[in-house]
Amino acid sequence: MALSYKTRRRLSLLILLVGLPVYIGLAWFLVSLFERPSIFLELAIYVVLGILWALPFKAVFKGVGQADPDASSDEDR
């Protein structure tokens, strides 16, 4: 089932405004459960976690920054 452009835009906004801060807090909490690793290992953990959150949402974010493909253009008139 393909999502419409408006649905993808709204869903991406919801993910960025609500989901991302929750994910950051969860990642921060999980790293704090263990003894603080070296700065390079900690940086590597945050970089990997920063990439992993976006992978499931790739289809939602794809093309959201572009103009609405379903909207009629001014050239058609």
mmCIF file of the N, C-alpha and C atoms, coordinates in Angstrom:
data_MODEL
# 
_entry.id   MODEL 
# 
loop_
_atom_site.group_PDB 
_atom_site.id 
_atom_site.type_symbol 
_atom_site.label_atom_id 
_atom_site.label_alt_id 
_atom_site.label_comp_id 
_atom_site.label_asym_id 
_atom_site.label_entity_id 
_atom_site.label_seq_id 
_atom_site.pdbx_PDB_ins_code 
_atom_site.Cartn_x 
_atom_site.Cartn_y 
_atom_site.Cartn_z 
_atom_site.occupancy 
_atom_site.B_iso_or_equiv 
_atom_site.pdbx_formal_charge 
_atom_site.auth_seq_id 
_atom_site.auth_comp_id 
_atom_site.auth_asym_id 
_atom_site.auth_atom_id 
_atom_site.pdbx_PDB_model_num 
ATOM 1   N N  . MET A 1 1  ? 0.841  -1.171 0.000   1.00 0.00 ? 1  MET A N  1 
ATOM 2   C CA . MET A 1 1  ? 0.000  0.000  0.000   1.00 0.00 ? 1  MET A CA 1 
ATOM 3   C C  . MET A 1 1  ? 0.893  1.242  0.000   1.00 0.00 ? 1  MET A C  1 
ATOM 4   N N  . ALA A 1 2  ? 0.769  2.050  -1.005  1.00 0.00 ? 2  ALA A N  1 
ATOM 5   C CA . ALA A 1 2  ? 1.568  3.266  -1.132  1.00 0.00 ? 2  ALA A CA 1 
ATOM 6   C C  . ALA A 1 2  ? 0.880  4.420  -0.403  1.00 0.00 ? 2  ALA A C  1 
ATOM 7   N N  . LEU A 1 3  ? 1.666  5.186  0.306   1.00 0.00 ? 3  LEU A N  1 
ATOM 8   C CA . LEU A 1 3  ? 1.132  6.342  1.018   1.00 0.00 ? 3  LEU A CA 1 
ATOM 9   C C  . LEU A 1 3  ? 1.073  7.544  0.090   1.00 0.00 ? 3  LEU A C  1 
ATOM 10  N N  . SER A 1 4  ? 0.065  8.359  0.266   1.00 0.00 ? 4  SER A N  1 
ATOM 11  C CA . SER A 1 4  ? -0.023 9.572  -0.547  1.00 0.00 ? 4  SER A CA 1 
ATOM 12  C C  . SER A 1 4  ? 1.034  10.571 -0.063  1.00 0.00 ? 4  SER A C  1 
ATOM 13  N N  . TYR A 1 5  ? 1.266  11.584 -0.889  1.00 0.00 ? 5  TYR A N  1 
ATOM 14  C CA . TYR A 1 5  ? 2.274  12.593 -0.572  1.00 0.00 ? 5  TYR A CA 1 
ATOM 15  C C  . TYR A 1 5  ? 1.929  13.323 0.724   1.00 0.00 ? 5  TYR A C  1 
ATOM 16  N N  . LYS A 1 6  ? 0.665  13.714 0.879   1.00 0.00 ? 6  LYS A N  1 
ATOM 17  C CA . LYS A 1 6  ? 0.267  14.431 2.103   1.00 0.00 ? 6  LYS A CA 1 
ATOM 18  C C  . LYS A 1 6  ? 0.421  13.553 3.340   1.00 0.00 ? 6  LYS A C  1 
ATOM 19  N N  . THR A 1 7  ? 0.083  12.292 3.209   1.00 0.00 ? 7  THR A N  1 
ATOM 20  C CA . THR A 1 7  ? 0.219  11.377 4.341   1.00 0.00 ? 7  THR A CA 1 
ATOM 21  C C  . THR A 1 7  ? 1.680  11.197 4.718   1.00 0.00 ? 7  THR A C  1 
ATOM 22  N N  . ARG A 1 8  ? 2.542  11.042 3.714   1.00 0.00 ? 8  ARG A N  1 
ATOM 23  C CA . ARG A 1 8  ? 3.973  10.911 3.999   1.00 0.00 ? 8  ARG A CA 1 
ATOM 24  C C  . ARG A 1 8  ? 4.531  12.166 4.643   1.00 0.00 ? 8  ARG A C  1 
ATOM 25  N N  . ARG A 1 9  ? 4.079  13.338 4.198   1.00 0.00 ? 9  ARG A N  1 
ATOM 26  C CA . ARG A 1 9  ? 4.551  14.595 4.802   1.00 0.00 ? 9  ARG A CA 1 
ATOM 27  C C  . ARG A 1 9  ? 4.136  14.702 6.264   1.00 0.00 ? 9  ARG A C  1 
ATOM 28  N N  . ARG A 1 10 ? 2.885  14.390 6.536   1.00 0.00 ? 10 ARG A N  1 
ATOM 29  C CA . ARG A 1 10 ? 2.398  14.466 7.923   1.00 0.00 ? 10 ARG A CA 1 
ATOM 30  C C  . ARG A 1 10 ? 3.067  13.430 8.806   1.00 0.00 ? 10 ARG A C  1 
ATOM 31  N N  . LEU A 1 11 ? 3.237  12.230 8.282   1.00 0.00 ? 11 LEU A N  1 
ATOM 32  C CA . LEU A 1 11 ? 3.883  11.175 9.048   1.00 0.00 ? 11 LEU A CA 1 
ATOM 33  C C  . LEU A 1 11 ? 5.353  11.505 9.311   1.00 0.00 ? 11 LEU A C  1 
ATOM 34  N N  . SER A 1 12 ? 6.040  12.054 8.334   1.00 0.00 ? 12 SER A N  1 
ATOM 35  C CA . SER A 1 12 ? 7.444  12.419 8.540   1.00 0.00 ? 12 SER A CA 1 
ATOM 36  C C  . SER A 1 12 ? 7.579  13.528 9.582   1.00 0.00 ? 12 SER A C  1 
ATOM 37  N N  . LEU A 1 13 ? 6.653  14.483 9.568   1.00 0.00 ? 13 LEU A N  1 
ATOM 38  C CA . LEU A 1 13 ? 6.668  15.539 10.581  1.00 0.00 ? 13 LEU A CA 1 
ATOM 39  C C  . LEU A 1 13 ? 6.430  14.963 11.973  1.00 0.00 ? 13 LEU A C  1 
ATOM 40  N N  . LEU A 1 14 ? 5.494  14.038 12.088  1.00 0.00 ? 14 LEU A N  1 
ATOM 41  C CA . LEU A 1 14 ? 5.232  13.389 13.366  1.00 0.00 ? 14 LEU A CA 1 
ATOM 42  C C  . LEU A 1 14 ? 6.454  12.608 13.846  1.00 0.00 ? 14 LEU A C  1 
ATOM 43  N N  . ILE A 1 15 ? 7.085  11.907 12.936  1.00 0.00 ? 15 ILE A N  1 
ATOM 44  C CA . ILE A 1 15 ? 8.279  11.132 13.304  1.00 0.00 ? 15 ILE A CA 1 
ATOM 45  C C  . ILE A 1 15 ? 9.387  12.055 13.786  1.00 0.00 ? 15 ILE A C  1 
ATOM 46  N N  . LEU A 1 16 ? 9.601  13.171 13.090  1.00 0.00 ? 16 LEU A N  1 
ATOM 47  C CA . LEU A 1 16 ? 10.681 14.079 13.465  1.00 0.00 ? 16 LEU A CA 1 
ATOM 48  C C  . LEU A 1 16 ? 10.396 14.834 14.757  1.00 0.00 ? 16 LEU A C  1 
ATOM 49  N N  . LEU A 1 17 ? 9.155  15.228 14.981  1.00 0.00 ? 17 LEU A N  1 
ATOM 50  C CA . LEU A 1 17 ? 8.832  16.033 16.163  1.00 0.00 ? 17 LEU A CA 1 
ATOM 51  C C  . LEU A 1 17 ? 8.568  15.214 17.418  1.00 0.00 ? 17 LEU A C  1 
ATOM 52  N N  . VAL A 1 18 ? 8.080  13.998 17.265  1.00 0.00 ? 18 VAL A N  1 
ATOM 53  C CA . VAL A 1 18 ? 7.758  13.171 18.430  1.00 0.00 ? 18 VAL A CA 1 
ATOM 54  C C  . VAL A 1 18 ? 8.684  11.962 18.523  1.00 0.00 ? 18 VAL A C  1 
ATOM 55  N N  . GLY A 1 19 ? 8.800  11.231 17.432  1.00 0.00 ? 19 GLY A N  1 
ATOM 56  C CA . GLY A 1 19 ? 9.554  9.980  17.458  1.00 0.00 ? 19 GLY A CA 1 
ATOM 57  C C  . GLY A 1 19 ? 11.045 10.151 17.664  1.00 0.00 ? 19 GLY A C  1 
ATOM 58  N N  . LEU A 1 20 ? 11.630 11.127 17.004  1.00 0.00 ? 20 LEU A N  1 
ATOM 59  C CA . LEU A 1 20 ? 13.077 11.323 17.118  1.00 0.00 ? 20 LEU A CA 1 
ATOM 60  C C  . LEU A 1 20 ? 13.506 11.723 18.535  1.00 0.00 ? 20 LEU A C  1 
ATOM 61  N N  . PRO A 1 21 ? 12.828 12.676 19.194  1.00 0.00 ? 21 PRO A N  1 
ATOM 62  C CA . PRO A 1 21 ? 13.228 12.962 20.586  1.00 0.00 ? 21 PRO A CA 1 
ATOM 63  C C  . PRO A 1 21 ? 13.051 11.765 21.526  1.00 0.00 ? 21 PRO A C  1 
ATOM 64  N N  . VAL A 1 22 ? 12.012 10.979 21.305  1.00 0.00 ? 22 VAL A N  1 
ATOM 65  C CA . VAL A 1 22 ? 11.825 9.771  22.121  1.00 0.00 ? 22 VAL A CA 1 
ATOM 66  C C  . VAL A 1 22 ? 12.962 8.790  21.863  1.00 0.00 ? 22 VAL A C  1 
ATOM 67  N N  . TYR A 1 23 ? 13.347 8.621  20.615  1.00 0.00 ? 23 TYR A N  1 
ATOM 68  C CA . TYR A 1 23 ? 14.442 7.721  20.263  1.00 0.00 ? 23 TYR A CA 1 
ATOM 69  C C  . TYR A 1 23 ? 15.764 8.211  20.855  1.00 0.00 ? 23 TYR A C  1 
ATOM 70  N N  . ILE A 1 24 ? 16.000 9.510  20.818  1.00 0.00 ? 24 ILE A N  1 
ATOM 71  C CA . ILE A 1 24 ? 17.229 10.068 21.394  1.00 0.00 ? 24 ILE A CA 1 
ATOM 72  C C  . ILE A 1 24 ? 17.274 9.799  22.891  1.00 0.00 ? 24 ILE A C  1 
ATOM 73  N N  . GLY A 1 25 ? 16.161 10.016 23.568  1.00 0.00 ? 25 GLY A N  1 
ATOM 74  C CA . GLY A 1 25 ? 16.099 9.743  25.005  1.00 0.00 ? 25 GLY A CA 1 
ATOM 75  C C  . GLY A 1 25 ? 16.322 8.272  25.313  1.00 0.00 ? 25 GLY A C  1 
ATOM 76  N N  . LEU A 1 26 ? 15.744 7.406  24.500  1.00 0.00 ? 26 LEU A N  1 
ATOM 77  C CA . LEU A 1 26 ? 15.920 5.968  24.693  1.00 0.00 ? 26 LEU A CA 1 
ATOM 78  C C  . LEU A 1 26 ? 17.370 5.554  24.457  1.00 0.00 ? 26 LEU A C  1 
ATOM 79  N N  . ALA A 1 27 ? 17.995 6.081  23.410  1.00 0.00 ? 27 ALA A N  1 
ATOM 80  C CA . ALA A 1 27 ? 19.397 5.765  23.134  1.00 0.00 ? 27 ALA A CA 1 
ATOM 81  C C  . ALA A 1 27 ? 20.295 6.273  24.254  1.00 0.00 ? 27 ALA A C  1 
ATOM 82  N N  . TRP A 1 28 ? 20.011 7.474  24.725  1.00 0.00 ? 28 TRP A N  1 
ATOM 83  C CA . TRP A 1 28 ? 20.783 8.056  25.816  1.00 0.00 ? 28 TRP A CA 1 
ATOM 84  C C  . TRP A 1 28 ? 20.651 7.205  27.082  1.00 0.00 ? 28 TRP A C  1 
ATOM 85  N N  . PHE A 1 29 ? 19.415 6.755  27.363  1.00 0.00 ? 29 PHE A N  1 
ATOM 86  C CA . PHE A 1 29 ? 19.172 5.918  28.531  1.00 0.00 ? 29 PHE A CA 1 
ATOM 87  C C  . PHE A 1 29 ? 19.901 4.584  28.415  1.00 0.00 ? 29 PHE A C  1 
ATOM 88  N N  . LEU A 1 30 ? 19.841 3.967  27.233  1.00 0.00 ? 30 LEU A N  1 
ATOM 89  C CA . LEU A 1 30 ? 20.499 2.669  27.061  1.00 0.00 ? 30 LEU A CA 1 
ATOM 90  C C  . LEU A 1 30 ? 22.009 2.776  27.212  1.00 0.00 ? 30 LEU A C  1 
ATOM 91  N N  . VAL A 1 31 ? 22.607 3.831  26.708  1.00 0.00 ? 31 VAL A N  1 
ATOM 92  C CA . VAL A 1 31 ? 24.060 4.005  26.843  1.00 0.00 ? 31 VAL A CA 1 
ATOM 93  C C  . VAL A 1 31 ? 24.419 4.287  28.301  1.00 0.00 ? 31 VAL A C  1 
ATOM 94  N N  . SER A 1 32 ? 23.539 4.983  29.025  1.00 0.00 ? 32 SER A N  1 
ATOM 95  C CA . SER A 1 32 ? 23.843 5.319  30.420  1.00 0.00 ? 32 SER A CA 1 
ATOM 96  C C  . SER A 1 32 ? 23.721 4.118  31.357  1.00 0.00 ? 32 SER A C  1 
ATOM 97  N N  . LEU A 1 33 ? 23.107 3.035  30.905  1.00 0.00 ? 33 LEU A N  1 
ATOM 98  C CA . LEU A 1 33 ? 22.999 1.844  31.752  1.00 0.00 ? 33 LEU A CA 1 
ATOM 99  C C  . LEU A 1 33 ? 24.350 1.187  31.993  1.00 0.00 ? 33 LEU A C  1 
ATOM 100 N N  . PHE A 1 34 ? 25.283 1.387  31.093  1.00 0.00 ? 34 PHE A N  1 
ATOM 101 C CA . PHE A 1 34 ? 26.603 0.768  31.195  1.00 0.00 ? 34 PHE A CA 1 
ATOM 102 C C  . PHE A 1 34 ? 27.612 1.795  31.675  1.00 0.00 ? 34 PHE A C  1 
ATOM 103 N N  . GLU A 1 35 ? 28.750 1.291  32.140  1.00 0.00 ? 35 GLU A N  1 
ATOM 104 C CA . GLU A 1 35 ? 29.831 2.186  32.533  1.00 0.00 ? 35 GLU A CA 1 
ATOM 105 C C  . GLU A 1 35 ? 30.272 2.981  31.310  1.00 0.00 ? 35 GLU A C  1 
ATOM 106 N N  . ARG A 1 36 ? 30.579 4.246  31.496  1.00 0.00 ? 36 ARG A N  1 
ATOM 107 C CA . ARG A 1 36 ? 30.907 5.114  30.370  1.00 0.00 ? 36 ARG A CA 1 
ATOM 108 C C  . ARG A 1 36 ? 32.119 4.595  29.606  1.00 0.00 ? 36 ARG A C  1 
ATOM 109 N N  . PRO A 1 37 ? 31.934 4.295  28.302  1.00 0.00 ? 37 PRO A N  1 
ATOM 110 C CA . PRO A 1 37 ? 33.062 3.798  27.499  1.00 0.00 ? 37 PRO A CA 1 
ATOM 111 C C  . PRO A 1 37 ? 33.985 4.949  27.097  1.00 0.00 ? 37 PRO A C  1 
ATOM 112 N N  . SER A 1 38 ? 35.019 4.606  26.375  1.00 0.00 ? 38 SER A N  1 
ATOM 113 C CA . SER A 1 38 ? 35.924 5.651  25.892  1.00 0.00 ? 38 SER A CA 1 
ATOM 114 C C  . SER A 1 38 ? 35.154 6.578  24.949  1.00 0.00 ? 38 SER A C  1 
ATOM 115 N N  . ILE A 1 39 ? 35.656 7.772  24.760  1.00 0.00 ? 39 ILE A N  1 
ATOM 116 C CA . ILE A 1 39 ? 34.955 8.784  23.976  1.00 0.00 ? 39 ILE A CA 1 
ATOM 117 C C  . ILE A 1 39 ? 34.750 8.330  22.535  1.00 0.00 ? 39 ILE A C  1 
ATOM 118 N N  . PHE A 1 40 ? 35.709 7.600  21.967  1.00 0.00 ? 40 PHE A N  1 
ATOM 119 C CA . PHE A 1 40 ? 35.586 7.136  20.584  1.00 0.00 ? 40 PHE A CA 1 
ATOM 120 C C  . PHE A 1 40 ? 34.534 6.035  20.448  1.00 0.00 ? 40 PHE A C  1 
ATOM 121 N N  . LEU A 1 41 ? 34.488 5.134  21.415  1.00 0.00 ? 41 LEU A N  1 
ATOM 122 C CA . LEU A 1 41 ? 33.472 4.085  21.393  1.00 0.00 ? 41 LEU A CA 1 
ATOM 123 C C  . LEU A 1 41 ? 32.081 4.680  21.597  1.00 0.00 ? 41 LEU A C  1 
ATOM 124 N N  . GLU A 1 42 ? 31.977 5.639  22.505  1.00 0.00 ? 42 GLU A N  1 
ATOM 125 C CA . GLU A 1 42 ? 30.704 6.296  22.740  1.00 0.00 ? 42 GLU A CA 1 
ATOM 126 C C  . GLU A 1 42 ? 30.236 7.053  21.491  1.00 0.00 ? 42 GLU A C  1 
ATOM 127 N N  . LEU A 1 43 ? 31.152 7.729  20.825  1.00 0.00 ? 43 LEU A N  1 
ATOM 128 C CA . LEU A 1 43 ? 30.829 8.420  19.583  1.00 0.00 ? 43 LEU A CA 1 
ATOM 129 C C  . LEU A 1 43 ? 30.371 7.430  18.514  1.00 0.00 ? 43 LEU A C  1 
ATOM 130 N N  . ALA A 1 44 ? 31.058 6.299  18.412  1.00 0.00 ? 44 ALA A N  1 
ATOM 131 C CA . ALA A 1 44 ? 30.679 5.273  17.431  1.00 0.00 ? 44 ALA A CA 1 
ATOM 132 C C  . ALA A 1 44 ? 29.284 4.719  17.729  1.00 0.00 ? 44 ALA A C  1 
ATOM 133 N N  . ILE A 1 45 ? 28.967 4.514  19.000  1.00 0.00 ? 45 ILE A N  1 
ATOM 134 C CA . ILE A 1 45 ? 27.636 4.022  19.380  1.00 0.00 ? 45 ILE A CA 1 
ATOM 135 C C  . ILE A 1 45 ? 26.567 5.023  18.959  1.00 0.00 ? 45 ILE A C  1 
ATOM 136 N N  . TYR A 1 46 ? 26.788 6.304  19.233  1.00 0.00 ? 46 TYR A N  1 
ATOM 137 C CA . TYR A 1 46 ? 25.794 7.318  18.877  1.00 0.00 ? 46 TYR A CA 1 
ATOM 138 C C  . TYR A 1 46 ? 25.669 7.487  17.358  1.00 0.00 ? 46 TYR A C  1 
ATOM 139 N N  . VAL A 1 47 ? 26.765 7.339  16.635  1.00 0.00 ? 47 VAL A N  1 
ATOM 140 C CA . VAL A 1 47 ? 26.695 7.435  15.175  1.00 0.00 ? 47 VAL A CA 1 
ATOM 141 C C  . VAL A 1 47 ? 25.885 6.270  14.605  1.00 0.00 ? 47 VAL A C  1 
ATOM 142 N N  . VAL A 1 48 ? 26.150 5.062  15.085  1.00 0.00 ? 48 VAL A N  1 
ATOM 143 C CA . VAL A 1 48 ? 25.403 3.893  14.614  1.00 0.00 ? 48 VAL A CA 1 
ATOM 144 C C  . VAL A 1 48 ? 23.920 4.025  14.973  1.00 0.00 ? 48 VAL A C  1 
ATOM 145 N N  . LEU A 1 49 ? 23.621 4.422  16.187  1.00 0.00 ? 49 LEU A N  1 
ATOM 146 C CA . LEU A 1 49 ? 22.219 4.600  16.582  1.00 0.00 ? 49 LEU A CA 1 
ATOM 147 C C  . LEU A 1 49 ? 21.560 5.728  15.798  1.00 0.00 ? 49 LEU A C  1 
ATOM 148 N N  . GLY A 1 50 ? 22.333 6.746  15.441  1.00 0.00 ? 50 GLY A N  1 
ATOM 149 C CA . GLY A 1 50 ? 21.803 7.848  14.652  1.00 0.00 ? 50 GLY A CA 1 
ATOM 150 C C  . GLY A 1 50 ? 21.449 7.439  13.233  1.00 0.00 ? 50 GLY A C  1 
ATOM 151 N N  . ILE A 1 51 ? 22.144 6.465  12.707  1.00 0.00 ? 51 ILE A N  1 
ATOM 152 C CA . ILE A 1 51 ? 21.832 5.958  11.366  1.00 0.00 ? 51 ILE A CA 1 
ATOM 153 C C  . ILE A 1 51 ? 20.690 4.944  11.423  1.00 0.00 ? 51 ILE A C  1 
ATOM 154 N N  . LEU A 1 52 ? 20.689 4.105  12.446  1.00 0.00 ? 52 LEU A N  1 
ATOM 155 C CA . LEU A 1 52 ? 19.688 3.041  12.545  1.00 0.00 ? 52 LEU A CA 1 
ATOM 156 C C  . LEU A 1 52 ? 18.252 3.554  12.662  1.00 0.00 ? 52 LEU A C  1 
ATOM 157 N N  . TRP A 1 53 ? 18.042 4.714  13.280  1.00 0.00 ? 53 TRP A N  1 
ATOM 158 C CA . TRP A 1 53 ? 16.662 5.175  13.467  1.00 0.00 ? 53 TRP A CA 1 
ATOM 159 C C  . TRP A 1 53 ? 15.994 5.517  12.145  1.00 0.00 ? 53 TRP A C  1 
ATOM 160 N N  . ALA A 1 54 ? 16.767 5.936  11.156  1.00 0.00 ? 54 ALA A N  1 
ATOM 161 C CA . ALA A 1 54 ? 16.190 6.403  9.896   1.00 0.00 ? 54 ALA A CA 1 
ATOM 162 C C  . ALA A 1 54 ? 15.916 5.270  8.909   1.00 0.00 ? 54 ALA A C  1 
ATOM 163 N N  . LEU A 1 55 ? 16.567 4.156  9.041   1.00 0.00 ? 55 LEU A N  1 
ATOM 164 C CA . LEU A 1 55 ? 16.414 3.076  8.066   1.00 0.00 ? 55 LEU A CA 1 
ATOM 165 C C  . LEU A 1 55 ? 14.969 2.587  7.913   1.00 0.00 ? 55 LEU A C  1 
ATOM 166 N N  . PRO A 1 56 ? 14.222 2.363  8.982   1.00 0.00 ? 56 PRO A N  1 
ATOM 167 C CA . PRO A 1 56 ? 12.839 1.900  8.789   1.00 0.00 ? 56 PRO A CA 1 
ATOM 168 C C  . PRO A 1 56 ? 11.936 2.954  8.149   1.00 0.00 ? 56 PRO A C  1 
ATOM 169 N N  . PHE A 1 57 ? 12.319 4.214  8.225   1.00 0.00 ? 57 PHE A N  1 
ATOM 170 C CA . PHE A 1 57 ? 11.466 5.297  7.726   1.00 0.00 ? 57 PHE A CA 1 
ATOM 171 C C  . PHE A 1 57 ? 11.921 5.838  6.376   1.00 0.00 ? 57 PHE A C  1 
ATOM 172 N N  . LYS A 1 58 ? 12.797 5.129  5.705   1.00 0.00 ? 58 LYS A N  1 
ATOM 173 C CA . LYS A 1 58 ? 13.332 5.603  4.430   1.00 0.00 ? 58 LYS A CA 1 
ATOM 174 C C  . LYS A 1 58 ? 12.218 5.872  3.412   1.00 0.00 ? 58 LYS A C  1 
ATOM 175 N N  . ALA A 1 59 ? 11.248 4.991  3.339   1.00 0.00 ? 59 ALA A N  1 
ATOM 176 C CA . ALA A 1 59 ? 10.155 5.152  2.376   1.00 0.00 ? 59 ALA A CA 1 
ATOM 177 C C  . ALA A 1 59 ? 9.274  6.346  2.725   1.00 0.00 ? 59 ALA A C  1 
ATOM 178 N N  . VAL A 1 60 ? 9.146  6.647  4.001   1.00 0.00 ? 60 VAL A N  1 
ATOM 179 C CA . VAL A 1 60 ? 8.316  7.784  4.423   1.00 0.00 ? 60 VAL A CA 1 
ATOM 180 C C  . VAL A 1 60 ? 8.992  9.096  4.053   1.00 0.00 ? 60 VAL A C  1 
ATOM 181 N N  . PHE A 1 61 ? 10.293 9.198  4.257   1.00 0.00 ? 61 PHE A N  1 
ATOM 182 C CA . PHE A 1 61 ? 11.011 10.446 4.021   1.00 0.00 ? 61 PHE A CA 1 
ATOM 183 C C  . PHE A 1 61 ? 11.356 10.685 2.552   1.00 0.00 ? 61 PHE A C  1 
ATOM 184 N N  . LYS A 1 62 ? 11.303 9.654  1.732   1.00 0.00 ? 62 LYS A N  1 
ATOM 185 C CA . LYS A 1 62 ? 11.728 9.781  0.346   1.00 0.00 ? 62 LYS A CA 1 
ATOM 186 C C  . LYS A 1 62 ? 10.806 10.723 -0.432  1.00 0.00 ? 62 LYS A C  1 
ATOM 187 N N  . GLY A 1 63 ? 11.371 11.805 -0.946  1.00 0.00 ? 63 GLY A N  1 
ATOM 188 C CA . GLY A 1 63 ? 10.634 12.742 -1.775  1.00 0.00 ? 63 GLY A CA 1 
ATOM 189 C C  . GLY A 1 63 ? 9.780  13.743 -1.036  1.00 0.00 ? 63 GLY A C  1 
ATOM 190 N N  . VAL A 1 64 ? 9.838  13.780 0.285   1.00 0.00 ? 64 VAL A N  1 
ATOM 191 C CA . VAL A 1 64 ? 8.998  14.698 1.050   1.00 0.00 ? 64 VAL A CA 1 
ATOM 192 C C  . VAL A 1 64 ? 9.423  16.147 0.834   1.00 0.00 ? 64 VAL A C  1 
ATOM 193 N N  . GLY A 1 65 ? 10.684 16.393 0.599   1.00 0.00 ? 65 GLY A N  1 
ATOM 194 C CA . GLY A 1 65 ? 11.164 17.757 0.391   1.00 0.00 ? 65 GLY A CA 1 
ATOM 195 C C  . GLY A 1 65 ? 10.876 18.304 -0.996  1.00 0.00 ? 65 GLY A C  1 
ATOM 196 N N  . GLN A 1 66 ? 10.394 17.464 -1.881  1.00 0.00 ? 66 GLN A N  1 
ATOM 197 C CA . GLN A 1 66 ? 10.088 17.886 -3.246  1.00 0.00 ? 66 GLN A CA 1 
ATOM 198 C C  . GLN A 1 66 ? 8.677  18.475 -3.312  1.00 0.00 ? 66 GLN A C  1 
ATOM 199 N N  . ALA A 1 67 ? 8.362  19.076 -4.429  1.00 0.00 ? 67 ALA A N  1 
ATOM 200 C CA . ALA A 1 67 ? 7.010  19.601 -4.642  1.00 0.00 ? 67 ALA A CA 1 
ATOM 201 C C  . ALA A 1 67 ? 6.034  18.433 -4.764  1.00 0.00 ? 67 ALA A C  1 
ATOM 202 N N  . ASP A 1 68 ? 4.782  18.692 -4.446  1.00 0.00 ? 68 ASP A N  1 
ATOM 203 C CA . ASP A 1 68 ? 3.740  17.668 -4.507  1.00 0.00 ? 68 ASP A CA 1 
ATOM 204 C C  . ASP A 1 68 ? 3.578  17.190 -5.953  1.00 0.00 ? 68 ASP A C  1 
ATOM 205 N N  . PRO A 1 69 ? 3.842  15.912 -6.213  1.00 0.00 ? 69 PRO A N  1 
ATOM 206 C CA . PRO A 1 69 ? 3.740  15.415 -7.596  1.00 0.00 ? 69 PRO A CA 1 
ATOM 207 C C  . PRO A 1 69 ? 2.297  15.331 -8.084  1.00 0.00 ? 69 PRO A C  1 
ATOM 208 N N  . ASP A 1 70 ? 1.335  15.291 -7.174  1.00 0.00 ? 70 ASP A N  1 
ATOM 209 C CA . ASP A 1 70 ? -0.073 15.185 -7.567  1.00 0.00 ? 70 ASP A CA 1 
ATOM 210 C C  . ASP A 1 70 ? -0.723 16.527 -7.805  1.00 0.00 ? 70 ASP A C  1 
ATOM 211 N N  . ALA A 1 71 ? -0.070 17.610 -7.393  1.00 0.00 ? 71 ALA A N  1 
ATOM 212 C CA . ALA A 1 71 ? -0.634 18.945 -7.560  1.00 0.00 ? 71 ALA A CA 1 
ATOM 213 C C  . ALA A 1 71 ? -0.546 19.361 -9.028  1.00 0.00 ? 71 ALA A C  1 
ATOM 214 N N  . SER A 1 72 ? -1.558 20.103 -9.481  1.00 0.00 ? 72 SER A N  1 
ATOM 215 C CA . SER A 1 72 ? -1.520 20.580 -10.860 1.00 0.00 ? 72 SER A CA 1 
ATOM 216 C C  . SER A 1 72 ? -0.521 21.728 -10.954 1.00 0.00 ? 72 SER A C  1 
ATOM 217 N N  . SER A 1 73 ? 0.240  21.732 -12.019 1.00 0.00 ? 73 SER A N  1 
ATOM 218 C CA . SER A 1 73 ? 1.253  22.781 -12.194 1.00 0.00 ? 73 SER A CA 1 
ATOM 219 C C  . SER A 1 73 ? 0.651  23.978 -12.922 1.00 0.00 ? 73 SER A C  1 
ATOM 220 N N  . ASP A 1 74 ? 1.318  25.101 -12.833 1.00 0.00 ? 74 ASP A N  1 
ATOM 221 C CA . ASP A 1 74 ? 0.839  26.329 -13.491 1.00 0.00 ? 74 ASP A CA 1 
ATOM 222 C C  . ASP A 1 74 ? 1.010  26.261 -15.005 1.00 0.00 ? 74 ASP A C  1 
ATOM 223 N N  . GLU A 1 75 ? 1.873  25.384 -15.489 1.00 0.00 ? 75 GLU A N  1 
ATOM 224 C CA . GLU A 1 75 ? 2.125  25.275 -16.920 1.00 0.00 ? 75 GLU A CA 1 
ATOM 225 C C  . GLU A 1 75 ? 0.950  24.636 -17.662 1.00 0.00 ? 75 GLU A C  1 
ATOM 226 N N  . ASP A 1 76 ? 0.125  23.861 -16.943 1.00 0.00 ? 76 ASP A N  1 
ATOM 227 C CA . ASP A 1 76 ? -1.005 23.185 -17.570 1.00 0.00 ? 76 ASP A CA 1 
ATOM 228 C C  . ASP A 1 76 ? -2.127 24.157 -17.927 1.00 0.00 ? 76 ASP A C  1 
ATOM 229 N N  . ARG A 1 77 ? -2.154 25.324 -17.362 1.00 0.00 ? 77 ARG A N  1 
ATOM 230 C CA . ARG A 1 77 ? -3.246 26.269 -17.580 1.00 0.00 ? 77 ARG A CA 1 
ATOM 231 C C  . ARG A 1 77 ? -3.059 27.108 -18.785 1.00 0.00 ? 77 ARG A C  1 
# 
